[in-house]
Amino acid sequence: MHSRRLFLKNSALAMFGVGAAPGWLARTVYAQQAPQRKKILIAIFQRGAVDGLNMVIPHAEPAYYQLRPTIAIPRPDGTQTAAIDLDGRFGLHPSLRGLKRLWDERQLAIIEAVGSPDPTRSHFDAQDYMESGTPGLKATPDGWLNRALTREAHPAPLRAVSLSPDVPRSLRGSNEVIAVGNINDFQMKDTEAAAAFASMYGGTADRILNGTARETFEAIRIMQSIQKRPYTPASGAKYPNGRLGQSLRQIALLIKADVGLEVAFADVGGWDTHVNETGPQPHTGQLANLLRDFGDALGAFSLDMGDRMEDVTLVTMSEFGRTVKENGDRGTDHGHANVMFALGGDVRGGKVYGEWPGLGREQLYEGRDLNVTTDFRTVLGELVSKHMGNTQIASVFPGFSGARSSGLLQT
């Protein structure tokens, strides 16, 4: 007997929801209606703890250059190998040159010294706390991005999507979610298993199981319909071939297909740069290559979306930052505060947000790390309330009482 799990695995489609009955999947009545455009929130997780100090360079800080004699990005001087000045204090890594246009157009905002109040330097725990939205609490069963979705009687198909093989921690919860590794690879690989699945569940008298079969096949129909549509990014946008670039390309496809997308998630790893963070020159090496793909992916997505970017806000995050001082292997170790990007039509861009704590020894966390001055939930809470329209922040981030407006988004 072919199990439902086997069928979904063979279909390259993963589902998660209450009672394993994904009520968010497209229903026939919904498919006959014109979907209403909604605001969309996209969360990008940089797994491994990106070095925010070499991503957005505090070039006005003498201590930055003193503590990083071989890996510091040179002060802005107009050359291709130096930091790209933003406001006289901070600059972008030269590999993020493609994002300078978004900064100048006030689409891109940067939030400095942001992070979790929990002091852990464990990747696993820090990611878990950030995705659950409850720092220090391991028992939280669901994720902040799932809780950010309001309950609806007839939710749209593909309302919440993760471009990943499995549903990430951020999207687990009572609102049902789809996780698909690659839309273009989605297909029914085993038609015999599909037929057995339909017969086994479609004919059952159990209302939940019967509904699961019907809705599962409706989801398959929609996904395959999307797959058949030729897709050419607009305005000459060229997505890089890396994981993030291709994930954002597929998110753009879903948005333009008007399937009712409200939240999307993608992640990209490789940021744990303990050794050889830079090459022979600070602007080269593994971090430079990762940032180039990262910046080019964000830039291509914004260009591709065009006017549709008015409906979209994209936010980036990483579990914690890295040490201010470089280590003996031309790398950096696990730190504390980091940097976040916010991009989109609602964003008041062209500005660095957050209180900068400084890099003097007495200003550092435990004498070694950038200090957290903005709780990451403050940033995400503002996106949820102002962009998504969910003002029940206490439900999205239980136990958090520090939510306040930073002016990051237009009202």
C-alpha positions, 0 to 999 in steps of 0.5 A: 500500500502506498502511503500518503508520505510516500506519495508526497515525497515522490511528488516533491511536495511537503505539507504541514498542518493541523491534523494533516488536513491542509485546509489552505490548499486551493478549493474549486470555488476559490480557483473560480474567483479572482484572487485579491492582491495582498501584502506579502512578507518574505523572510530570508535566513542567512544560516551560519551567522553572517559577519555583519561587520564585513557585510556593512562596514563601520568604516568610521570606527578606528577600532574596526581596523585595529581589531581586524588588521588583515580582514577589514574592508578598506575605507571608501575611496571610490575604488572597486576594492573598498567599502561603498559609502552609505552615510559617512559612517557605514558602507557596503561590502564591495560585493554588494555593489548591486544593492547601492541602487536600492539604497539610493532609491530608498528601497533598502534600509539597514538595521544595525546592532540588532539581535537576540537578547539570549546570549547563546552562541549555539547555532542550533539554539540561536536559530531555533529562538529566532525562528520561534520568536521566543528567545530562551524558550525551547518549548515553543511549538510554532514559529513567528511567521506562522503566527503572523498569519491571521486565521481565515475561513477560506485561506488562499491556496499557496498562502504560505510557502517555503522554498525548502525541502521541509517546512522551516521552524519559522513556518510551523504552526496551526496555519497550514504551509507548503514547502517545495524544494523547487517548483520547476522539478515538481511532478508526479513521478509515480502515477501508479502511486498517485492513483492508489493514493486517490482511491485509498483516500478519496473513497474513504468515509472519513471526512478529514482523509477524504478532504485531504485527498481532494485538496492534495490533488487540487494543490498538485493541479495548481502547482503543475499549472504554474510550472507549465507557464513560461517565466522570463524575469522582467526588466532584464533581471538576471538571478544568480544560480545559487540557492537564494537566487533561484528561490527568489526567482520562484517566489517572484513567479508565485507572486506574479501568478496571483495565487494568494501568497502572503508569506514566503521563506527562503534560507541560504547557508555557508556563513560560518566563517571561522577560517579564511573568511577573506582571500589574499585581499579583504574584498576577496574570498568565501565571504565576498563570493557569498555576499555577491550571490546574496546581493545579486539575488536581492537586486534581481528580485527587486528589478524583476518585481517592478511595481509589484514591489509595492506589495512586498517587504523582504527582510533578512536575518541571521542567528547572531553576529561574529566577533569584532576581533579577527582570529588567528585563521583569518576568520571570525568566531561566534558573536552577538549582535548583527545586521538586518536588511529590509527591502520593499515598497513600504520601507523607508530606505536609504537609512541605517536604523538602530542605536550604534553601540560602538566598538570600544572595548568598554562598549562591547558585549563581554569585551568581544562582540557587538552589543545588541541595542535592537531586539530582532522582534522589534523589527519583525513586529513592525513588519507584521503590524504595519505591512501585514496588518496583524496588530496582535503582536503579543500573539505573534511574539508571546512574552515580548513587551518591547515592541515599538515603532522605529519608523522603518515602514511608511504608515 
